[in-house]
Amino acid sequence: MKPIKSKRFVCTEISGGAFDSPQSRVLVDRKTGVNYLWTASGYAGGLTVLVDAEGKPIVTPVPADDEDED
């Protein structure tokens, strides 16, 4: 699946669909590389940083050509 890009975030994974519950996405901040989990179910939803086993944020390297875009 091709990632969905925005100015600040890129969506790297999607699960669930329009009629599936819950829906979730992994978003990567294009400036910092930090990974976030977004989830929604019905009228509820949330966003949280993804962490490794030590509790540190998961960081994905940002390609050099993406760093300069605002």
PyMOL CGO cylinders between C-alpha atoms (Angstrom):
from pymol import cmd
from pymol.cgo import CYLINDER

trace = [
    CYLINDER, 0.00, 0.00, 0.00, 1.32, 3.44, -0.95, 0.3, 1, 1, 1, 1, 1, 1,
    CYLINDER, 1.32, 3.44, -0.95, 1.72, 5.74, 2.08, 0.3, 1, 1, 1, 1, 1, 1,
    CYLINDER, 1.72, 5.74, 2.08, -0.65, 8.71, 2.33, 0.3, 1, 1, 1, 1, 1, 1,
    CYLINDER, -0.65, 8.71, 2.33, 1.41, 11.90, 2.67, 0.3, 1, 1, 1, 1, 1, 1,
    CYLINDER, 1.41, 11.90, 2.67, 0.61, 15.25, 4.21, 0.3, 1, 1, 1, 1, 1, 1,
    CYLINDER, 0.61, 15.25, 4.21, 2.86, 18.19, 4.97, 0.3, 1, 1, 1, 1, 1, 1,
    CYLINDER, 2.86, 18.19, 4.97, 3.68, 17.00, 8.48, 0.3, 1, 1, 1, 1, 1, 1,
    CYLINDER, 3.68, 17.00, 8.48, 2.71, 13.30, 8.69, 0.3, 1, 1, 1, 1, 1, 1,
    CYLINDER, 2.71, 13.30, 8.69, 2.88, 10.20, 6.54, 0.3, 1, 1, 1, 1, 1, 1,
    CYLINDER, 2.88, 10.20, 6.54, 0.52, 7.29, 7.17, 0.3, 1, 1, 1, 1, 1, 1,
    CYLINDER, 0.52, 7.29, 7.17, 2.54, 4.06, 7.03, 0.3, 1, 1, 1, 1, 1, 1,
    CYLINDER, 2.54, 4.06, 7.03, -0.05, 1.48, 8.13, 0.3, 1, 1, 1, 1, 1, 1,
    CYLINDER, -0.05, 1.48, 8.13, -3.83, 1.28, 8.09, 0.3, 1, 1, 1, 1, 1, 1,
    CYLINDER, -3.83, 1.28, 8.09, -6.08, -1.39, 9.59, 0.3, 1, 1, 1, 1, 1, 1,
    CYLINDER, -6.08, -1.39, 9.59, -9.84, -1.55, 9.60, 0.3, 1, 1, 1, 1, 1, 1,
    CYLINDER, -9.84, -1.55, 9.60, -12.04, 0.14, 7.06, 0.3, 1, 1, 1, 1, 1, 1,
    CYLINDER, -12.04, 0.14, 7.06, -15.03, 2.40, 6.81, 0.3, 1, 1, 1, 1, 1, 1,
    CYLINDER, -15.03, 2.40, 6.81, -17.32, -0.21, 8.38, 0.3, 1, 1, 1, 1, 1, 1,
    CYLINDER, -17.32, -0.21, 8.38, -14.76, -2.06, 10.54, 0.3, 1, 1, 1, 1, 1, 1,
    CYLINDER, -14.76, -2.06, 10.54, -14.36, -1.12, 14.16, 0.3, 1, 1, 1, 1, 1, 1,
    CYLINDER, -14.36, -1.12, 14.16, -11.89, -0.13, 15.49, 0.3, 1, 1, 1, 1, 1, 1,
    CYLINDER, -11.89, -0.13, 15.49, -9.86, 1.64, 12.82, 0.3, 1, 1, 1, 1, 1, 1,
    CYLINDER, -9.86, 1.64, 12.82, -6.18, 2.35, 13.39, 0.3, 1, 1, 1, 1, 1, 1,
    CYLINDER, -6.18, 2.35, 13.39, -3.29, 4.04, 11.61, 0.3, 1, 1, 1, 1, 1, 1,
    CYLINDER, -3.29, 4.04, 11.61, 0.39, 4.47, 12.26, 0.3, 1, 1, 1, 1, 1, 1,
    CYLINDER, 0.39, 4.47, 12.26, 1.49, 8.04, 11.53, 0.3, 1, 1, 1, 1, 1, 1,
    CYLINDER, 1.49, 8.04, 11.53, 5.11, 9.17, 11.23, 0.3, 1, 1, 1, 1, 1, 1,
    CYLINDER, 5.11, 9.17, 11.23, 6.04, 12.79, 11.91, 0.3, 1, 1, 1, 1, 1, 1,
    CYLINDER, 6.04, 12.79, 11.91, 8.08, 13.84, 8.86, 0.3, 1, 1, 1, 1, 1, 1,
    CYLINDER, 8.08, 13.84, 8.86, 10.08, 16.39, 10.91, 0.3, 1, 1, 1, 1, 1, 1,
    CYLINDER, 10.08, 16.39, 10.91, 11.02, 14.24, 13.92, 0.3, 1, 1, 1, 1, 1, 1,
    CYLINDER, 11.02, 14.24, 13.92, 10.46, 10.66, 12.73, 0.3, 1, 1, 1, 1, 1, 1,
    CYLINDER, 10.46, 10.66, 12.73, 8.38, 9.88, 15.84, 0.3, 1, 1, 1, 1, 1, 1,
    CYLINDER, 8.38, 9.88, 15.84, 5.68, 7.21, 15.30, 0.3, 1, 1, 1, 1, 1, 1,
    CYLINDER, 5.68, 7.21, 15.30, 2.12, 7.67, 16.58, 0.3, 1, 1, 1, 1, 1, 1,
    CYLINDER, 2.12, 7.67, 16.58, -0.84, 5.29, 16.79, 0.3, 1, 1, 1, 1, 1, 1,
    CYLINDER, -0.84, 5.29, 16.79, -4.23, 6.79, 15.94, 0.3, 1, 1, 1, 1, 1, 1,
    CYLINDER, -4.23, 6.79, 15.94, -7.34, 4.72, 16.59, 0.3, 1, 1, 1, 1, 1, 1,
    CYLINDER, -7.34, 4.72, 16.59, -11.08, 5.35, 16.32, 0.3, 1, 1, 1, 1, 1, 1,
    CYLINDER, -11.08, 5.35, 16.32, -14.12, 3.28, 17.19, 0.3, 1, 1, 1, 1, 1, 1,
    CYLINDER, -14.12, 3.28, 17.19, -17.60, 4.71, 16.91, 0.3, 1, 1, 1, 1, 1, 1,
    CYLINDER, -17.60, 4.71, 16.91, -17.55, 8.21, 18.39, 0.3, 1, 1, 1, 1, 1, 1,
    CYLINDER, -17.55, 8.21, 18.39, -14.35, 7.63, 20.38, 0.3, 1, 1, 1, 1, 1, 1,
    CYLINDER, -14.35, 7.63, 20.38, -10.74, 7.91, 19.30, 0.3, 1, 1, 1, 1, 1, 1,
    CYLINDER, -10.74, 7.91, 19.30, -7.25, 8.61, 20.47, 0.3, 1, 1, 1, 1, 1, 1,
    CYLINDER, -7.25, 8.61, 20.47, -3.67, 9.38, 19.50, 0.3, 1, 1, 1, 1, 1, 1,
    CYLINDER, -3.67, 9.38, 19.50, -0.58, 8.18, 21.34, 0.3, 1, 1, 1, 1, 1, 1,
    CYLINDER, -0.58, 8.18, 21.34, 3.14, 7.94, 20.74, 0.3, 1, 1, 1, 1, 1, 1,
    CYLINDER, 3.14, 7.94, 20.74, 4.43, 4.43, 20.01, 0.3, 1, 1, 1, 1, 1, 1,
    CYLINDER, 4.43, 4.43, 20.01, 7.20, 3.32, 22.39, 0.3, 1, 1, 1, 1, 1, 1,
    CYLINDER, 7.20, 3.32, 22.39, 9.69, 0.48, 22.46, 0.3, 1, 1, 1, 1, 1, 1,
    CYLINDER, 9.69, 0.48, 22.46, 10.20, -2.00, 25.33, 0.3, 1, 1, 1, 1, 1, 1,
    CYLINDER, 10.20, -2.00, 25.33, 12.24, 0.61, 27.25, 0.3, 1, 1, 1, 1, 1, 1,
    CYLINDER, 12.24, 0.61, 27.25, 9.52, 3.25, 26.95, 0.3, 1, 1, 1, 1, 1, 1,
    CYLINDER, 9.52, 3.25, 26.95, 11.41, 5.37, 24.41, 0.3, 1, 1, 1, 1, 1, 1,
    CYLINDER, 11.41, 5.37, 24.41, 9.56, 6.74, 21.36, 0.3, 1, 1, 1, 1, 1, 1,
    CYLINDER, 9.56, 6.74, 21.36, 9.89, 4.69, 18.18, 0.3, 1, 1, 1, 1, 1, 1,
    CYLINDER, 9.89, 4.69, 18.18, 11.65, 6.86, 15.60, 0.3, 1, 1, 1, 1, 1, 1,
    CYLINDER, 11.65, 6.86, 15.60, 11.69, 6.14, 11.87, 0.3, 1, 1, 1, 1, 1, 1,
    CYLINDER, 11.69, 6.14, 11.87, 14.52, 7.77, 9.92, 0.3, 1, 1, 1, 1, 1, 1,
    CYLINDER, 14.52, 7.77, 9.92, 13.18, 10.61, 7.74, 0.3, 1, 1, 1, 1, 1, 1,
    CYLINDER, 13.18, 10.61, 7.74, 14.54, 10.70, 4.17, 0.3, 1, 1, 1, 1, 1, 1,
    CYLINDER, 14.54, 10.70, 4.17, 16.68, 13.79, 3.50, 0.3, 1, 1, 1, 1, 1, 1,
    CYLINDER, 16.68, 13.79, 3.50, 14.38, 15.05, 0.72, 0.3, 1, 1, 1, 1, 1, 1,
    CYLINDER, 14.38, 15.05, 0.72, 11.40, 15.00, 3.12, 0.3, 1, 1, 1, 1, 1, 1,
    CYLINDER, 11.40, 15.00, 3.12, 13.15, 16.97, 5.90, 0.3, 1, 1, 1, 1, 1, 1,
    CYLINDER, 13.15, 16.97, 5.90, 13.18, 20.29, 4.04, 0.3, 1, 1, 1, 1, 1, 1,
    CYLINDER, 13.18, 20.29, 4.04, 9.48, 20.36, 3.10, 0.3, 1, 1, 1, 1, 1, 1,
    CYLINDER, 9.48, 20.36, 3.10, 7.19, 22.55, 5.23, 0.3, 1, 1, 1, 1, 1, 1,
]
cmd.load_cgo(trace, "trace")
